[in-house]
């Protein structure tokens, strides 16, 4: 009986010892868990900070894009306003010229008025050019967007003026060349210039014009599609624009890699059209 009691006592002591060991291990686990909780809290805080910094950077980028968009929109509004004002000035000049032809008595006064109006128009045109350059500065390098017909025509004229060796040009019609006074500029090109021109031609109506071009050694192609405006001067730049009713969408660039790529598109009308 005493032996049984002794064994029971030993078992009790062993159980107590095991319980104590378990408590010690549990305490260690609690400490480990506490340490990990602290680490998790620290990492969570860092994650929150990093996330906030990323959000702040994103917000900053969005705000920057908004500012750029707003500036471009304001620039376009300014250009539109100046165009309207120029149009009004042009109408007034036309009326004054008509008045000159009709009334000799007012000839001198009208002439002075026309000169004054012309100077004002030139000033407005310079202002528009400055605004255009400001808008183009948003683009990278010397690549820009052509978003209305006035810009396209001005770019074409600029490239014709600066062409020294060769010119490749695609326009909708001969009437387009006449309307925007581009024919006169083409006539002023040096005879040594290598010129390729593609446009929609009436072989009867435009025979004299085509013969004159061919006499100068130009390559003339009859191309019926009237939706394209393209030009490249001296092979150093390229401009491609598409017209649909009153809408214009295009670009220009003198970045060599882009010029090389889009020259293939510029060749399309000369391949698909009828060489005269």
Secondary structure, 3 states (H helix, E strand, C coil): CHHHHHHHHHHHHHHHHHHHHHHHHHHHHHHHHHHHHHHHHHHHHHHHHHHHHHHHHHHHHHHHHHHHHHHHHHHHHHHHHHHHHHHHHHHHHHHHHHHHHHCCCCHHHHHHHHHHHHHHHHHHHHHHHHHHHHHHCCCCCCEEEECCHHHHHHHHHHHHHHCCCEEEEEEEEHHHHHHCCCHHHHHCCCCCCEEEEEEECCCCCCHHHHHHHHHCCCEEEECCCCCEEEEEECCCCEEEEEEECCEEEEEEECCHHHHHHHHHHHHHHHHHCEEC
